[in-house]
């Protein structure tokens, strides 16, 4: 009778250990899923931004005149150009002496 009771207690302890291990694994999996959801959101934002940039660049490059291209860019980026808009394009040289442009 004592042996049967000891076996039941050991089985119960094993069951509790397995539940604890399963609970820890479930928590780890849920954290991993949340991290992956965050990564997916970032990838989707990057994808959307890349498509927008490609669309704008394609339209800008397809213009035959620079005035039309600049007008397109202003219409694309400035919601109400009649209220006023200004940008300064500063030409600088980097460490290698290559020109780079900075918009202010």
C-alpha positions as a printed Julia matrix, in Angstrom:
104×3 Matrix{Float64}:
  0.0    0.0     0.0
  2.86   2.37    0.8
  4.47   1.62   -2.55
  1.25   2.44   -4.4
  0.97   5.76   -2.54
  4.6    6.6    -3.32
  4.05   5.85   -7.03
  0.98   8.13   -7.06
  2.93  10.97   -5.41
  5.82  10.57   -7.88
  3.41  10.57  -10.84
  1.73  13.7    -9.46
  5.13  15.44   -9.07
  6.09  14.44  -12.63
  2.76  15.78  -13.89
  3.3   19.13  -12.09
  6.84  19.36  -13.53
  5.55  18.71  -17.05
  2.84  21.37  -16.63
  5.44  23.86  -15.44
  7.73  23.09  -18.39
  4.8   23.39  -20.83
  3.79  26.71  -19.26
  7.32  28.1   -19.64
  7.49  26.94  -23.25
  4.1   28.53  -23.96
  5.25  31.85  -22.48
  8.44  31.7   -24.55
  6.44  30.98  -27.72
  4.05  33.87  -27.01
  6.97  36.27  -26.52
  8.53  35.01  -29.73
  5.25  35.53  -31.62
  4.96  39.1   -30.28
  8.53  39.84  -31.37
  7.79  38.44  -34.82
  4.61  40.53  -35.07
  6.68  43.63  -34.32
  9.23  42.63  -36.96
  6.43  42.05  -39.46
  4.98  45.5   -38.79
  8.4   47.07  -39.42
  8.84  45.11  -42.64
  5.36  46.13  -43.81
  6.11  49.79  -43.07
  9.41  49.55  -44.93
  7.67  47.85  -47.86
  4.99  50.54  -48.02
  7.59  53.3   -47.83
  9.7   51.66  -50.55
  6.7   51.39  -52.85
  5.85  55.05  -52.26
  9.44  56.1   -52.91
  9.57  54.02  -56.09
  6.31  55.51  -57.31
  7.48  59.06  -56.67
 10.9   58.41  -58.2
  9.38  56.8   -61.29
  7.06  59.78  -61.79
  9.88  62.26  -61.17
 12.25  60.58  -63.62
  9.59  60.21  -66.3
  9.11  63.99  -66.51
 10.76  65.59  -69.53
 11.29  69.01  -67.99
 12.82  69.81  -64.63
 10.11  72.37  -63.85
  7.41  69.73  -64.27
  9.38  67.29  -62.16
  9.85  69.81  -59.34
  6.18  70.8   -59.55
  5.26  67.13  -59.22
  7.49  66.7   -56.16
  6.02  69.76  -54.48
  2.46  68.57  -55.19
  3.36  65.12  -53.81
  5.02  66.27  -50.59
  3.33  69.55  -49.74
 -0.37  69.15  -48.97
 -1.26  72.82  -49.52
  1.42  74.65  -51.57
 -0.81  77.73  -51.84
 -0.2   78.31  -48.1
  3.51  78.59  -48.73
  6.42  76.28  -48.99
 10.16  76.72  -48.8
 13.16  74.46  -48.97
 16.86  75.16  -49.05
 19.09  72.79  -50.94
 22.6   73.0   -49.51
 25.48  71.48  -51.43
 28.22  70.11  -49.18
 31.22  67.9   -49.72
 31.77  64.81  -47.64
 35.17  63.61  -46.37
 36.05  62.12  -49.75
 35.25  65.36  -51.54
 32.11  63.96  -53.13
 29.19  66.37  -53.34
 26.07  65.72  -51.29
 22.91  67.72  -51.02
 21.07  68.5   -47.8
 17.52  69.85  -47.74
 16.75  72.39  -45.03
